[in-house]
Amino acid sequence: MARAIRRHLEAEGWRVMAPGRAALDVTSSRSVSNYFTGLPSLDLLVNNAGVRRDAILHQQSGEEAAEVIDVNLRGTFLCSRAAAGIMIPQGFGHIVN
């Protein structure tokens, strides 16, 4: 999905930054802060990071559930908060979850 979103946005003329896991650990507030700090502007954030650990509820481990929550929910929060810190002062921006 990330590749399709990137191709579409680039075809529309957007400059797209699409860091992989090595460049941005969305579960780490330090990694998120380091990535977003110093960006001169930000028009659009697409929160696309996500993991699935499919299992029947009673067979899913606590560690698997925690990983899903960390990436899918906490990562979205951390990136959205960092993006808002750039977008609010510039007076515009969009966040897509």
N, C-alpha and C positions, 0 to 999 in steps of 0.2 A: 504494500500500500504506500509506503514511504516513497518508493521510486516513482510510482504513478503520480503522486501529489507533486513531487519535485519536477517531473517532466512537464506537467500541466502548468505549474506556476512559471517555470522558465519560458515555456512557449508563449505565455502571456506577458513576458518582459520583466518578471520579478527577478531580483538577485536572491538566490536561495543559499542559505547556509544549512547544511544537513549533517550535523556531527554524528558520528557513530558512537558506539559505547566506549571506545578507547578515548575519544575526545571529550565525552560528556557522560558522566555517571549521574543520571537523574535522581538517584537515591541518596546522593551525597550533597548536602548543602554547600560544602566547600567547593566541590566540582562545579555545581551550578553557579555559584557566586563568581568563581574564577572565569567561567565561560562568558557570562553576561556582562561582567565588569569591563568597562572600557568600550562597549559597543556604542558608537556615536548616535545611532538611532535604531529603531525597530518598529516596523509597520505591522507585522503579522507573526504570531507564534502559532504553530500547529503542534499541539501536544499529541505526538504519534507514538511515543515510546510505550511499549506494553509487552507483557509476557502472559502466557497461559500455562497453567499446570493442571491440565484436566485430570480429574479423578472424582470418583463418587465421594461425596462429602465425608463419609466416615472412613474413607481410605486415604484421604489427603492428609499429609503431615502438616504440623504447625509451621514448619520451616517453609514448605511450599506455599502455604497460604500467606505467610508473612512476606515472601518474595513478591507475590502477585500484588499485595497491598502496597508494598514499598515502591514498586515500579509504577503501577497503574494509578495509584491515588496520590501517594506522597510525591512522586516525581512530577505529576501534573501540578500539584500545589506549589512545589519549589520553583519550577520553571515559570509558572504563571505569576508568582509573586515577584520573581526577578524581572520578568518582562514588563509587568505593571510599573515597576520602579523606573523603567526607561520610558514607557509610553505615557504615563501620567504627566511628567514634566514637559514632554514634547506636545501634549495636547491631543494626541490621537494614537490609535493602534487597535488591533483586533487580536483576540485569542480564540482559537478553535480547539475544542476538546473532542 
